[in-house]
Amino acid sequence: MAELDSKQIAQNMMVAHGLLAQAVVKERIEESRLQGDASGLARWQNVEAAINELRRTAPRSASAPDARRGRS
């Protein structure tokens, strides 16, 4: 599966499931593992990695508290 496809699926999952997207993907990974579906397993692992990357690189929300506030 192309990286772009994984990223698009990850974005769609995040829109559809919000904060539960990663949990849904983990369920799909486990289902693929139990069914012996190697290509499905790889696909969902790539989607999980894309979700992690999107969350890691997402700009901070304006409403998110600044981690530096409150420190002395």
C-alpha positions in Angstrom: 0.0 0.0 0.0 1.3 3.4 -0.9 2.2 5.8 1.9 -0.2 8.4 0.5 -3.1 5.8 0.7 -2.2 5.0 4.3 -2.2 8.7 5.1 -5.5 9.3 3.4 -7.1 6.4 5.2 -5.6 7.6 8.5 -7.1 11.1 7.9 -10.5 9.6 7.1 -10.4 7.4 10.2 -9.6 10.4 12.3 -12.5 12.4 10.9 -14.9 9.5 11.2 -13.8 8.2 14.7 -12.0 11.2 16.3 -9.9 10.2 19.2 -11.0 6.6 18.9 -9.5 6.2 15.4 -6.4 4.5 16.7 -8.4 2.1 18.8 -10.5 1.2 15.7 -7.3 0.6 13.7 -5.8 -1.6 16.5 -9.0 -3.7 16.3 -8.5 -4.0 12.6 -4.9 -5.0 13.1 -5.9 -7.7 15.6 -8.6 -9.0 13.2 -6.1 -9.2 10.4 -3.7 -11.0 12.6 -6.3 -13.6 13.7 -7.4 -14.2 10.2 -3.8 -14.7 8.9 -4.3 -11.8 6.5 -0.7 -10.6 6.0 -1.6 -7.8 3.5 -4.4 -6.5 5.7 -2.1 -6.6 8.7 0.5 -4.6 6.9 -2.2 -2.1 5.6 -3.6 -1.4 9.0 -0.1 -1.2 10.6 0.7 1.5 8.0 -2.5 3.3 8.8 -1.6 3.2 12.5 1.8 4.6 11.8 0.2 7.4 9.7 -2.2 8.3 12.5 0.8 8.5 14.9 2.6 10.7 12.4 -0.4 13.0 11.8 -0.9 13.4 15.5 2.8 14.1 16.1 3.1 16.7 13.4 -0.4 18.3 13.9 -0.2 22.0 14.8 -1.3 22.7 18.4 -4.8 23.9 18.8 -5.2 27.6 19.8 -7.3 26.3 22.7 -4.7 23.8 23.9 -3.0 25.0 27.0 0.6 26.0 26.6 2.9 23.5 28.3 5.2 26.3 29.4 2.4 28.2 31.3 2.5 27.7 35.0 6.2 26.8 35.2 8.4 28.9 37.3 
